[in-house]
Amino acid sequence: MTLAPMTSLAAMPSPSTAVWQLGPVPIRAYALCIIAGIVVACVVTEYRLRRRGVAPGAVLDIAVWAVPAGIIGARIYHVITSPEKYFGDGGQPLKAFAIWEGGLGIWGAVAGGAVGAWLAARQLGIPLTVVADALAPGMPLAQAVGRLGNWFNNELYGGRTSLPWGLEVHVMDPDNPGHALRDDAGNPVLQPGLYHPTFLYELIWNLGVAGLVLVLDRKLRLGRGRAFALYVMGYTAGRFWIELMRTDEANHILGVRLNVWTAALVFLGALAYFIRVRGPREYLVPLGEPAAPVTPSGDVSQVDLARREGGAATVAPEGYRVVTEEQFRTYKKTGALPPTDDEPDAVGGADPTDRDATDDADVTARESTGRPEVGDGPGPDLTGDRDVTGDRDVTGDRDVFGDREVTGDRDAIGGTEAAEHAGRADAGGRPTDRDS
């Protein structure tokens, strides 16, 4: 009796070319995938930043800093964790700068990108935690797209397998980077057997992490960087087991691949942050009203043809202030900025801990005329400590979204009639309270 060898009836092919020449310029599939991933991350982050109150286009200002810093960090991590390729006997130190030949570490990319994003966020006046939470689902999507570059490069595969999705891997030509080695007949040479497509496992896992972050962030209203910590936990959990399947060259510590240790440590750090840090989702309002765009008149040379017809150019604010979600909703509905902690809600600067201006006026009237005011004596006081509608705002304690009004007793459209009601806080003579 003879046993037939285990062979797969299906297989996943790999590209035999990863570089194309556009005249003298090489077009690398890996670089295209990285760029496409960056674009995906920027689109998702821009959408989420706008929903949190950040002016349009802020993600481009952040990307200008974060992307180069992330690439530099990724390369530094690769060089540090694989020093034998560049230093020591037979090493080529100048090759450490040949980033186009491959060699980027995701851990360094995240660390470097975080530094760049922090620098940009400081200039824009945006808390880094807001940027991180907005980026959380876009980051794994970018990594998923980037992993397609490993497929073009015929790299990051696992051990032998007979599964239907086993990967065919080409022998790449060392003298012609980006191209498969070819036999005498001109056919690309394949490695014997099929292999686990670990790059594909990670791609699918990253898509799942992005979905997980979106679902839990919507349900739990994560804030203060916790959505980003959730992404880190999800990614490193998958990277841990996927890294154990890989067979490509790597440095080891205690017989285990270095990236396995890194994934475990980063997971524990993200878990500790997620558990210890608490707080609601952060929303932003401008520190001051953005400068109104200048509408030219008369002089055709002053007309901005790039501006959309009928629309005003968006002016980015000088900075932002963190508010609650309910305050942000009220701001979006009414356009009135919520008061800061160091200014009273009432117009005119009256101290909310003092009596109303109308109360003081009533006392003066009683002293000068000797007659009791309407509010004196038995019966309800029509001008005293409570207004005709009670302590509740005319809009009620709940706004149109069904949430509690976070601006307290202040009217949603109040605070704008100082010229008509100078010297008093509201229609009933009772000053509004500070934000709780």
Sequence and secondary structure as in RCSB ss.txt:
>XXXX:A:sequence
MTLAPMTSLAAMPSPSTAVWQLGPVPIRAYALCIIAGIVVACVVTEYRLRRRGVAPGAVLDIAVWAVPAGIIGAR
IYHVITSPEKYFGDGGQPLKAFAIWEGGLGIWGAVAGGAVGAWLAARQLGIPLTVVADALAPGMPLAQAVGRLGN
WFNNELYGGRTSLPWGLEVHVMDPDNPGHALRDDAGNPVLQPGLYHPTFLYELIWNLGVAGLVLVLDRKLRLGRG
RAFALYVMGYTAGRFWIELMRTDEANHILGVRLNVWTAALVFLGALAYFIRVRGPREYLVPLGEPAAPVTPSGDV
SQVDLARREGGAATVAPEGYRVVTEEQFRTYKKTGALPPTDDEPDAVGGADPTDRDATDDADVTARESTGRPEVG
DGPGPDLTGDRDVTGDRDVTGDRDVFGDREVTGDRDAIGGTEAAEHAGRADAGGRPTDRDS
>XXXX:A:secstr
        S  B   SB EEEETTEEEEHHHHHHHHHHHHHHHHHHHHHHHTT  TTHHHHHHHHHHHHHHHHHH
HHHHHH GGGTSSTT  GGGGG GGG    HHHHHHHHHHHHHHHHHHHT  HHHHHHHHTTHHHHHHHHHTHHH
HHTT S BSB  STT B  B B TTSTTBB B TTS B B SS B  HHHHHHHHHHHHHHHHHHHHHHH B TT
HHHHHHHHHHHHHHHHHHHHB S   EETTEEHHHHHHHHHHHHHHHHHHH   B  EEEESS         S G
GG  TTS TT       S EEEE HHHHHHHHHH      TTS SSTT   TTS  HHHHHHHHHHHHH    TT
SSSS  SSSSS TTTTS TT SB TTSSB TTTTS TT SS TTTSTT SSTTS       
